């Protein structure tokens, strides 16, 4: 049976009210995790108010070494 380990990563948005995502920085961090074998299984924003987001929560998994 395959076993997995999980990682939760919270990316804070920028700006006075939040909601601004630095896509290049986020993409670089996602690529580093992918290089280390992590696969994203879910990603959602934490809504603050009026459509802005305070952060983005991403959940990753990878096969656990037996």
N, CA, C and O atoms as a CHARMM CRD file, in Angstrom:
* protein
*
  264
    1    1 UNK  N      0.83500  -1.17400   0.00000 PROA 1      0.00000
    2    1 UNK  CA     0.00000   0.00000   0.00000 PROA 1      0.00000
    3    1 UNK  C      0.88600   1.24700   0.00000 PROA 1      0.00000
    4    1 UNK  O      1.85700   1.33300   0.75200 PROA 1      0.00000
    5    2 UNK  N      0.54100   2.19700  -0.84400 PROA 2      0.00000
    6    2 UNK  CA     1.29900   3.45200  -0.88200 PROA 2      0.00000
    7    2 UNK  C      0.97700   4.30200   0.34000 PROA 2      0.00000
    8    2 UNK  O     -0.15500   4.32600   0.82400 PROA 2      0.00000
    9    3 UNK  N      1.99100   4.99100   0.82000 PROA 3      0.00000
   10    3 UNK  CA     1.81900   5.90900   1.94500 PROA 3      0.00000
   11    3 UNK  C      2.23300   7.29400   1.47800 PROA 3      0.00000
   12    3 UNK  O      3.14100   7.44100   0.66000 PROA 3      0.00000
   13    4 UNK  N      1.56100   8.30400   2.00400 PROA 4      0.00000
   14    4 UNK  CA     1.82000   9.68200   1.60700 PROA 4      0.00000
   15    4 UNK  C      2.09300  10.54400   2.83100 PROA 4      0.00000
   16    4 UNK  O      1.64600  10.24700   3.93900 PROA 4      0.00000
   17    5 UNK  N      2.83300  11.61300   2.60100 PROA 5      0.00000
   18    5 UNK  CA     2.98700  12.66400   3.60400 PROA 5      0.00000
   19    5 UNK  C      2.42800  13.93900   3.00100 PROA 5      0.00000
   20    5 UNK  O      2.41100  14.10300   1.78100 PROA 5      0.00000
   21    6 UNK  N      1.97000  14.84300   3.85900 PROA 6      0.00000
   22    6 UNK  CA     1.29900  16.04900   3.40400 PROA 6      0.00000
   23    6 UNK  C      1.99200  17.29000   3.95600 PROA 6      0.00000
   24    6 UNK  O      2.63400  17.25800   5.00600 PROA 6      0.00000
   25    7 UNK  N      1.83900  18.38000   3.21400 PROA 7      0.00000
   26    7 UNK  CA     2.42300  19.66400   3.61600 PROA 7      0.00000
   27    7 UNK  C      1.38400  20.74600   3.32900 PROA 7      0.00000
   28    7 UNK  O      0.78800  20.77500   2.25200 PROA 7      0.00000
   29    8 UNK  N      1.17400  21.62800   4.29300 PROA 8      0.00000
   30    8 UNK  CA     0.28300  22.77900   4.12000 PROA 8      0.00000
   31    8 UNK  C      1.16000  24.02600   4.09200 PROA 8      0.00000
   32    8 UNK  O      1.95100  24.26600   5.00400 PROA 8      0.00000
   33    9 UNK  N      1.00700  24.81400   3.03400 PROA 9      0.00000
   34    9 UNK  CA     1.79300  26.03300   2.87300 PROA 9      0.00000
   35    9 UNK  C      0.83100  27.20700   2.74200 PROA 9      0.00000
   36    9 UNK  O     -0.11200  27.15900   1.95200 PROA 9      0.00000
   37   10 UNK  N      1.07100  28.26500   3.52100 PROA 10     0.00000
   38   10 UNK  CA     0.23800  29.46200   3.48000 PROA 10     0.00000
   39   10 UNK  C      1.06200  30.59200   2.88000 PROA 10     0.00000
   40   10 UNK  O      2.10900  30.96000   3.41200 PROA 10     0.00000
   41   11 UNK  N      0.58000  31.13900   1.76600 PROA 11     0.00000
   42   11 UNK  CA     1.22200  32.27000   1.10900 PROA 11     0.00000
   43   11 UNK  C      0.42300  33.52400   1.41900 PROA 11     0.00000
   44   11 UNK  O     -0.75300  33.61600   1.06600 PROA 11     0.00000
   45   12 UNK  N      1.05100  34.49000   2.07500 PROA 12     0.00000
   46   12 UNK  CA     0.37700  35.75100   2.38200 PROA 12     0.00000
   47   12 UNK  C      0.34200  36.63400   1.14200 PROA 12     0.00000
   48   12 UNK  O      1.30800  36.69600   0.38200 PROA 12     0.00000
   49   13 UNK  N     -0.78100  37.31300   0.94800 PROA 13     0.00000
   50   13 UNK  CA    -0.89600  38.25500  -0.16100 PROA 13     0.00000
   51   13 UNK  C     -0.31700  39.59800   0.26600 PROA 13     0.00000
   52   13 UNK  O     -0.10100  39.84500   1.45200 PROA 13     0.00000
   53   14 UNK  N     -0.07300  40.44400  -0.69700 PROA 14     0.00000
   54   14 UNK  CA     0.54500  41.75100  -0.43200 PROA 14     0.00000
   55   14 UNK  C     -0.48900  42.86400  -0.59400 PROA 14     0.00000
   56   14 UNK  O     -1.61700  42.62200  -1.02300 PROA 14     0.00000
   57   15 UNK  N     -0.09800  44.04600  -0.25400 PROA 15     0.00000
   58   15 UNK  CA    -0.95900  45.21200  -0.40100 PROA 15     0.00000
   59   15 UNK  C     -1.59600  45.60600   0.91700 PROA 15     0.00000
   60   15 UNK  O     -1.65900  44.81300   1.85600 PROA 15     0.00000
   61   16 UNK  N     -2.06200  46.83000   0.97300 PROA 16     0.00000
   62   16 UNK  CA    -2.64600  47.36900   2.19800 PROA 16     0.00000
   63   16 UNK  C     -3.85100  46.55000   2.64000 PROA 16     0.00000
   64   16 UNK  O     -3.97600  46.21800   3.81900 PROA 16     0.00000
   65   17 UNK  N     -4.74000  46.22100   1.70400 PROA 17     0.00000
   66   17 UNK  CA    -5.92300  45.42000   2.01600 PROA 17     0.00000
   67   17 UNK  C     -5.73700  43.95900   1.64600 PROA 17     0.00000
   68   17 UNK  O     -6.67100  43.16800   1.77500 PROA 17     0.00000
   69   18 UNK  N     -4.55600  43.58900   1.19300 PROA 18     0.00000
   70   18 UNK  CA    -4.32100  42.21900   0.76100 PROA 18     0.00000
   71   18 UNK  C     -4.84400  42.00500  -0.64300 PROA 18     0.00000
   72   18 UNK  O     -5.31400  42.93800  -1.29400 PROA 18     0.00000
   73   19 UNK  N     -4.76000  40.79100  -1.09500 PROA 19     0.00000
   74   19 UNK  CA    -5.32300  40.45400  -2.39700 PROA 19     0.00000
   75   19 UNK  C     -4.34900  40.52100  -3.55600 PROA 19     0.00000
   76   19 UNK  O     -4.64500  39.99000  -4.62600 PROA 19     0.00000
   77   20 UNK  N     -3.19600  41.15400  -3.38300 PROA 20     0.00000
   78   20 UNK  CA    -2.21200  41.22300  -4.45800 PROA 20     0.00000
   79   20 UNK  C     -1.26500  40.03000  -4.35600 PROA 20     0.00000
   80   20 UNK  O     -0.57900  39.84600  -3.35000 PROA 20     0.00000
   81   21 UNK  N     -1.24100  39.22200  -5.42100 PROA 21     0.00000
   82   21 UNK  CA    -0.40400  38.03000  -5.44100 PROA 21     0.00000
   83   21 UNK  C      0.78500  38.27600  -6.35600 PROA 21     0.00000
   84   21 UNK  O      0.61800  38.63900  -7.52100 PROA 21     0.00000
   85   22 UNK  N      1.97600  38.08000  -5.82900 PROA 22     0.00000
   86   22 UNK  CA     3.19000  38.18200  -6.64300 PROA 22     0.00000
   87   22 UNK  C      3.35500  36.83600  -7.34500 PROA 22     0.00000
   88   22 UNK  O      3.94900  35.90600  -6.79900 PROA 22     0.00000
   89   23 UNK  N      2.82200  36.74700  -8.56100 PROA 23     0.00000
   90   23 UNK  CA     2.74000  35.46400  -9.25400 PROA 23     0.00000
   91   23 UNK  C      4.10400  34.85500  -9.54300 PROA 23     0.00000
   92   23 UNK  O      4.25600  33.63600  -9.46000 PROA 23     0.00000
   93   24 UNK  N      5.09000  35.66100  -9.87500 PROA 24     0.00000
   94   24 UNK  CA     6.42300  35.10400 -10.13800 PROA 24     0.00000
   95   24 UNK  C      7.00800  34.44700  -8.90200 PROA 24     0.00000
   96   24 UNK  O      7.59200  33.36700  -8.98700 PROA 24     0.00000
   97   25 UNK  N      6.85400  35.09100  -7.75800 PROA 25     0.00000
   98   25 UNK  CA     7.37000  34.54200  -6.50600 PROA 25     0.00000
   99   25 UNK  C      6.61400  33.26900  -6.13600 PROA 25     0.00000
  100   25 UNK  O      7.22500  32.28400  -5.72200 PROA 25     0.00000
  101   26 UNK  N      5.29500  33.28200  -6.28100 PROA 26     0.00000
  102   26 UNK  CA     4.48900  32.10200  -5.97900 PROA 26     0.00000
  103   26 UNK  C      4.85300  30.95100  -6.91100 PROA 26     0.00000
  104   26 UNK  O      4.99700  29.81200  -6.46800 PROA 26     0.00000
  105   27 UNK  N      4.99900  31.24200  -8.18600 PROA 27     0.00000
  106   27 UNK  CA     5.36000  30.21900  -9.16400 PROA 27     0.00000
  107   27 UNK  C      6.72000  29.59800  -8.84400 PROA 27     0.00000
  108   27 UNK  O      6.88500  28.38200  -8.94000 PROA 27     0.00000
  109   28 UNK  N      7.68300  30.41900  -8.47000 PROA 28     0.00000
  110   28 UNK  CA     9.00800  29.90700  -8.10500 PROA 28     0.00000
  111   28 UNK  C      8.93000  28.97600  -6.89600 PROA 28     0.00000
  112   28 UNK  O      9.58100  27.93100  -6.87600 PROA 28     0.00000
  113   29 UNK  N      8.14200  29.34700  -5.89200 PROA 29     0.00000
  114   29 UNK  CA     8.00500  28.51100  -4.70200 PROA 29     0.00000
  115   29 UNK  C      7.30300  27.19700  -5.04100 PROA 29     0.00000
  116   29 UNK  O      7.67800  26.14200  -4.52900 PROA 29     0.00000
  117   30 UNK  N      6.28900  27.25800  -5.90000 PROA 30     0.00000
  118   30 UNK  CA     5.58800  26.03900  -6.30600 PROA 30     0.00000
  119   30 UNK  C      6.51600  25.11600  -7.09000 PROA 30     0.00000
  120   30 UNK  O      6.49700  23.90000  -6.89700 PROA 30     0.00000
  121   31 UNK  N      7.32300  25.69100  -7.97000 PROA 31     0.00000
  122   31 UNK  CA     8.27100  24.88900  -8.74500 PROA 31     0.00000
  123   31 UNK  C      9.31100  24.21500  -7.85400 PROA 31     0.00000
  124   31 UNK  O      9.69400  23.07300  -8.10800 PROA 31     0.00000
  125   32 UNK  N      9.77100  24.91100  -6.81100 PROA 32     0.00000
  126   32 UNK  CA    10.72200  24.30200  -5.87100 PROA 32     0.00000
  127   32 UNK  C     10.09900  23.11000  -5.15300 PROA 32     0.00000
  128   32 UNK  O     10.74100  22.07300  -4.98700 PROA 32     0.00000
  129   33 UNK  N      8.85800  23.26100  -4.73300 PROA 33     0.00000
  130   33 UNK  CA     8.18200  22.15100  -4.06600 PROA 33     0.00000
  131   33 UNK  C      7.97900  20.98700  -5.03800 PROA 33     0.00000
  132   33 UNK  O      8.15900  19.82800  -4.66400 PROA 33     0.00000
  133   34 UNK  N      7.60500  21.29000  -6.27400 PROA 34     0.00000
  134   34 UNK  CA     7.44600  20.24400  -7.28100 PROA 34     0.00000
  135   34 UNK  C      8.74800  19.52400  -7.55400 PROA 34     0.00000
  136   34 UNK  O      8.75700  18.30700  -7.74200 PROA 34     0.00000
  137   35 UNK  N      9.84200  20.25300  -7.58000 PROA 35     0.00000
  138   35 UNK  CA    11.16300  19.66200  -7.79500 PROA 35     0.00000
  139   35 UNK  C     11.51400  18.69200  -6.66400 PROA 35     0.00000
  140   35 UNK  O     12.19200  17.68700  -6.88100 PROA 35     0.00000
  141   36 UNK  N     11.04100  19.00700  -5.45400 PROA 36     0.00000
  142   36 UNK  CA    11.28900  18.14700  -4.29300 PROA 36     0.00000
  143   36 UNK  C     10.28400  16.99900  -4.19400 PROA 36     0.00000
  144   36 UNK  O     10.28700  16.26100  -3.20800 PROA 36     0.00000
  145   37 UNK  N      9.42700  16.84100  -5.20100 PROA 37     0.00000
  146   37 UNK  CA     8.49800  15.71900  -5.23700 PROA 37     0.00000
  147   37 UNK  C      7.11000  15.99400  -4.70200 PROA 37     0.00000
  148   37 UNK  O      6.28000  15.08600  -4.64900 PROA 37     0.00000
  149   38 UNK  N      6.83700  17.24000  -4.29800 PROA 38     0.00000
  150   38 UNK  CA     5.51800  17.57800  -3.76800 PROA 38     0.00000
  151   38 UNK  C      4.55400  17.85000  -4.91700 PROA 38     0.00000
  152   38 UNK  O      4.90700  18.52200  -5.88600 PROA 38     0.00000
  153   39 UNK  N      3.33800  17.32800  -4.80600 PROA 39     0.00000
  154   39 UNK  CA     2.28400  17.53900  -5.79400 PROA 39     0.00000
  155   39 UNK  C      1.14100  18.28500  -5.11800 PROA 39     0.00000
  156   39 UNK  O      0.66700  17.87200  -4.06000 PROA 39     0.00000
  157   40 UNK  N      0.69300  19.39400  -5.73200 PROA 40     0.00000
  158   40 UNK  CA    -0.40400  20.15200  -5.16000 PROA 40     0.00000
  159   40 UNK  C     -1.70700  19.39100  -5.35500 PROA 40     0.00000
  160   40 UNK  O     -2.01700  18.94100  -6.45900 PROA 40     0.00000
  161   41 UNK  N     -2.46700  19.25000  -4.27300 PROA 41     0.00000
  162   41 UNK  CA    -3.75000  18.57200  -4.36300 PROA 41     0.00000
  163   41 UNK  C     -4.91700  19.52200  -4.12500 PROA 41     0.00000
  164   41 UNK  O     -6.05700  19.20800  -4.46800 PROA 41     0.00000
  165   42 UNK  N     -4.63300  20.68800  -3.53400 PROA 42     0.00000
  166   42 UNK  CA    -5.69200  21.66000  -3.28300 PROA 42     0.00000
  167   42 UNK  C     -5.08500  23.03000  -3.04700 PROA 42     0.00000
  168   42 UNK  O     -3.98500  23.16000  -2.51100 PROA 42     0.00000
  169   43 UNK  N     -5.82500  24.04700  -3.45900 PROA 43     0.00000
  170   43 UNK  CA    -5.38500  25.42600  -3.23500 PROA 43     0.00000
  171   43 UNK  C     -6.62800  26.31000  -3.13600 PROA 43     0.00000
  172   43 UNK  O     -7.52500  26.23100  -3.97500 PROA 43     0.00000
  173   44 UNK  N     -6.66900  27.14000  -2.11800 PROA 44     0.00000
  174   44 UNK  CA    -7.82100  28.02000  -1.92900 PROA 44     0.00000
  175   44 UNK  C     -7.37100  29.33200  -1.29100 PROA 44     0.00000
  176   44 UNK  O     -6.32700  29.39300  -0.64200 PROA 44     0.00000
  177   45 UNK  N     -8.16000  30.36100  -1.48000 PROA 45     0.00000
  178   45 UNK  CA    -7.84200  31.64400  -0.84900 PROA 45     0.00000
  179   45 UNK  C     -8.70200  31.81000   0.39400 PROA 45     0.00000
  180   45 UNK  O     -9.80100  31.26400   0.48800 PROA 45     0.00000
  181   46 UNK  N     -8.17900  32.57500   1.34500 PROA 46     0.00000
  182   46 UNK  CA    -8.94000  32.88700   2.55300 PROA 46     0.00000
  183   46 UNK  C     -9.56100  34.25900   2.33700 PROA 46     0.00000
  184   46 UNK  O     -8.88800  35.28300   2.45400 PROA 46     0.00000
  185   47 UNK  N    -10.82700  34.26800   2.02600 PROA 47     0.00000
  186   47 UNK  CA   -11.51500  35.52400   1.74400 PROA 47     0.00000
  187   47 UNK  C    -11.56900  36.39000   2.98700 PROA 47     0.00000
  188   47 UNK  O    -11.84100  35.92200   4.09200 PROA 47     0.00000
  189   48 UNK  N    -11.30100  37.66800   2.77000 PROA 48     0.00000
  190   48 UNK  CA   -11.26600  38.62800   3.86300 PROA 48     0.00000
  191   48 UNK  C    -12.55600  39.43500   3.85500 PROA 48     0.00000
  192   48 UNK  O    -13.38900  39.29000   4.75000 PROA 48     0.00000
  193   49 UNK  N    -12.72000  40.27200   2.86100 PROA 49     0.00000
  194   49 UNK  CA   -13.94400  41.04700   2.67300 PROA 49     0.00000
  195   49 UNK  C    -13.88200  41.73700   1.32100 PROA 49     0.00000
  196   49 UNK  O    -12.80000  42.02900   0.81200 PROA 49     0.00000
  197   50 UNK  N    -15.01600  41.98800   0.76000 PROA 50     0.00000
  198   50 UNK  CA   -15.12300  42.67400  -0.52800 PROA 50     0.00000
  199   50 UNK  C    -14.27200  42.01700  -1.61500 PROA 50     0.00000
  200   50 UNK  O    -13.74800  42.70300  -2.49300 PROA 50     0.00000
  201   51 UNK  N    -14.13300  40.69300  -1.55900 PROA 51     0.00000
  202   51 UNK  CA   -13.41900  39.96400  -2.60100 PROA 51     0.00000
  203   51 UNK  C    -11.91300  39.89400  -2.45300 PROA 51     0.00000
  204   51 UNK  O    -11.25300  39.26000  -3.27700 PROA 51     0.00000
  205   52 UNK  N    -11.34500  40.51900  -1.43600 PROA 52     0.00000
  206   52 UNK  CA    -9.89000  40.43900  -1.26500 PROA 52     0.00000
  207   52 UNK  C     -9.54300  39.20000  -0.44100 PROA 52     0.00000
  208   52 UNK  O    -10.37100  38.68000   0.30600 PROA 52     0.00000
  209   53 UNK  N     -8.31200  38.74500  -0.59200 PROA 53     0.00000
  210   53 UNK  CA    -7.84700  37.56200   0.12800 PROA 53     0.00000
  211   53 UNK  C     -6.64300  37.91800   0.97600 PROA 53     0.00000
  212   53 UNK  O     -5.75100  38.64600   0.53900 PROA 53     0.00000
  213   54 UNK  N     -6.62600  37.40600   2.17500 PROA 54     0.00000
  214   54 UNK  CA    -5.49400  37.64100   3.05900 PROA 54     0.00000
  215   54 UNK  C     -4.35000  36.69100   2.73800 PROA 54     0.00000
  216   54 UNK  O     -3.18000  37.05700   2.84900 PROA 54     0.00000
  217   55 UNK  N     -4.69300  35.46300   2.33800 PROA 55     0.00000
  218   55 UNK  CA    -3.66100  34.47600   2.05000 PROA 55     0.00000
  219   55 UNK  C     -4.20300  33.39900   1.11500 PROA 55     0.00000
  220   55 UNK  O     -5.40300  33.30100   0.86100 PROA 55     0.00000
  221   56 UNK  N     -3.27200  32.60200   0.61900 PROA 56     0.00000
  222   56 UNK  CA    -3.59700  31.45400  -0.21400 PROA 56     0.00000
  223   56 UNK  C     -3.07100  30.23000   0.51300 PROA 56     0.00000
  224   56 UNK  O     -1.90400  30.18600   0.90200 PROA 56     0.00000
  225   57 UNK  N     -3.93000  29.23500   0.69800 PROA 57     0.00000
  226   57 UNK  CA    -3.55600  28.01400   1.39800 PROA 57     0.00000
  227   57 UNK  C     -3.44900  26.88800   0.37300 PROA 57     0.00000
  228   57 UNK  O     -4.41300  26.58600  -0.33000 PROA 57     0.00000
  229   58 UNK  N     -2.27600  26.27100   0.29200 PROA 58     0.00000
  230   58 UNK  CA    -2.03100  25.18400  -0.65400 PROA 58     0.00000
  231   58 UNK  C     -1.67500  23.91800   0.11300 PROA 58     0.00000
  232   58 UNK  O     -0.90100  23.95500   1.06900 PROA 58     0.00000
  233   59 UNK  N     -2.24600  22.80400  -0.31600 PROA 59     0.00000
  234   59 UNK  CA    -1.97100  21.50700   0.28800 PROA 59     0.00000
  235   59 UNK  C     -1.26200  20.64100  -0.74900 PROA 59     0.00000
  236   59 UNK  O     -1.70000  20.52700  -1.89300 PROA 59     0.00000
  237   60 UNK  N     -0.15800  20.03500  -0.32200 PROA 60     0.00000
  238   60 UNK  CA     0.67200  19.20700  -1.19300 PROA 60     0.00000
  239   60 UNK  C      0.77500  17.80700  -0.60300 PROA 60     0.00000
  240   60 UNK  O      0.59400  17.61000   0.59800 PROA 60     0.00000
  241   61 UNK  N      1.06700  16.83900  -1.46500 PROA 61     0.00000
  242   61 UNK  CA     1.35600  15.48700  -0.99900 PROA 61     0.00000
  243   61 UNK  C      2.49700  14.91000  -1.81800 PROA 61     0.00000
  244   61 UNK  O      2.76100  15.34200  -2.94100 PROA 61     0.00000
  245   62 UNK  N      3.16900  13.92300  -1.23200 PROA 62     0.00000
  246   62 UNK  CA     4.16300  13.15000  -1.96300 PROA 62     0.00000
  247   62 UNK  C      4.25600  11.77000  -1.32500 PROA 62     0.00000
  248   62 UNK  O      3.92600  11.57500  -0.15500 PROA 62     0.00000
  249   63 UNK  N      4.71400  10.82600  -2.12900 PROA 63     0.00000
  250   63 UNK  CA     4.84600   9.47300  -1.60900 PROA 63     0.00000
  251   63 UNK  C      5.88400   9.44900  -0.50100 PROA 63     0.00000
  252   63 UNK  O      6.95100  10.05300  -0.60700 PROA 63     0.00000
  253   64 UNK  N      5.55000   8.74900   0.54500 PROA 64     0.00000
  254   64 UNK  CA     6.44700   8.64200   1.69500 PROA 64     0.00000
  255   64 UNK  C      7.38900   7.46700   1.47700 PROA 64     0.00000
  256   64 UNK  O      6.97000   6.38600   1.06400 PROA 64     0.00000
  257   65 UNK  N      8.66200   7.69200   1.75900 PROA 65     0.00000
  258   65 UNK  CA     9.64400   6.61100   1.66500 PROA 65     0.00000
  259   65 UNK  C      9.30700   5.55300   2.70700 PROA 65     0.00000
  260   65 UNK  O      9.05900   5.86000   3.87300 PROA 65     0.00000
  261   66 UNK  N      9.30400   4.33200   2.27000 PROA 66     0.00000
  262   66 UNK  CA     8.92600   3.21800   3.15100 PROA 66     0.00000
  263   66 UNK  C     10.03900   2.85200   4.08600 PROA 66     0.00000
  264   66 UNK  O      9.89000   1.93600   4.89500 PROA 66     0.00000
